[in-house]
Amino acid sequence: MTSVIASMAVAASMMATASPAPQWNTDYGKSLSAARTAQRPLLVVLDKPRVDSERISQVSLTKDATQAALLANYQLCHVDVTTPYGAKVAKAFGAKEFPYTTITDKSVSAIVFRKAGRFSTADWVTTLVAHKDGRNTLLAAQNCYT
């Protein structure tokens, strides 16, 4: 009986500390504004969700605790480029190949990562880890020569 109670307590504590599923916003303008207010990096995924070869499957894998925890560092924006609104956003980014992903620095003033094409799960996690702090490593590299 004691082991059953202990198991239930452990399970309850794990559920209490689990990261909630990340929320992807579909409006780029609102995402941009929220990222600026929160001063955290903006992760933008432009894709065609109904075309397997032109979507990022990791966007729908947000129940994975590791990925959910990493995504919590970002303001998330997922835009379907098959809609008229999505086509305008893709054009503004100059995206012609999908999926297309960008990450800004935490001031949302510079794009610090850009990729056209799909990710392996390992590359997705590596990218999220590398940019989670929102540091502008491109600016830091430029400043070290001045």
N, C-alpha and C positions, 0 to 999 in steps of 0.2 A: 504494500500500500504506500509506504514511504517513497519508494522509487517511482511510482506512478505520479505522485504529487510533485516530486522533484522534476520529473520529465515535463510535466505540464507547466511548471514555473519557468523552466529553461525555454520552452517553446514560446511562452507568453512574452518573456523578456526579449527573445529574438525578434518576435513580431513587432514589439514596441520600438526596437532600435533599427528596424529595416527602413531603408530609404524609400520615401514615397515615389511612385512612378513619375518620372519627369514629364512636364507638360510642354508640348510643342505648340507654339503659337503659329498660326498660318498668315498673320498680317505682318509684313516686314516693317512697316512704319511703327506699329505698336511695339514690336520687338526691339527695334532700334532705340526708341524712347525709353523703354524699360531697362535696357542694358546701360544706357547712359546714366539713368537715375541710380541704378544699383552699382554702377562702376564695376561691371564684370564683363568678361568677353562675350561677344555675340557669335554664336555658332549658327550659320545659315546653311541649310541643305535645300538645294533646288533639284527636283527630280520629277520623274514620271512614275508615280506610285503603282500604276497598273501595268507597267512594262518592266519585267524582271531585270533585264539587262541595263535599264536606265533608272534604277532606283537604288537607294541605300537601304539594305535590309536591316541594318543595325538600328535604324530609327524606330522600327517596330519591336525591337528586342529590349525595350526599356524595363522589362521585369527582371533582368539580370542585375543582381545587387551591385556588382562591381561597376558596371556601366552606369547604372542609376546614380551611384555615388559620384562618379566622375562627371556625369552630365549636370549634376547639381551645381557645379562651378560655373555654368554657362547660362546665358539667356538663350533660349532655343527657338529657332524659327525654321519651319519646314514648309516650303512652298511648292505646290503642284504646278509645274510649268505648262500643263495642258489646258489650264484655264486662261481666260483673257488677262486676269490680274497677274497670274504666274508668268505669263509670256512677257508682260511689261517688266516685272522684276528681273527675269532672266536677261532681258535686253539691257537693263540698267547695269547689270553685273558684267555684261559682255559674254555671257555664257552661251556656248553653242553646242557643247557636248555635255550629256547628262549621265549620271548625277554630277552635280557641281557643288562643292563645299568650300565655304570660307569661314575663317575665324578671325575676329578682330582682337586688338589689345583691349585692356580693361577700360580705357578711356573712349573706346569705340571711335578712335580717330585714324586708325591704320589697320589694314588687313595684314595679319602676320602669318596666315596660312591660306593657301588656295590649292584646290585639287579638282581636276576634271577626271571622273572615272570612279569605279567602285573601290571599296576597301575590303581587305580581308579583316576578320575580326581582330587579329593581332595588330594590324596597322591602325585600325579604328581606335583601339584602346591606347596604343602608343601615341597617336595624335592627340587624343583627349588628355593624356597625362602631360605631354609636352607643353600644351598651351593653357592648362587649367588656371594658372596664376595670372594670365592676361598680360604677361610681360611682353613688351615690344622688343624682342631680341634683334630684330632688324635694325632698329634705331640704336640699340646698345652697341651693335657691331659697327655701325657707321661712326658713332661718337668715340670709339676707342682709337680712331685714326686722326682725330682733330686735336 
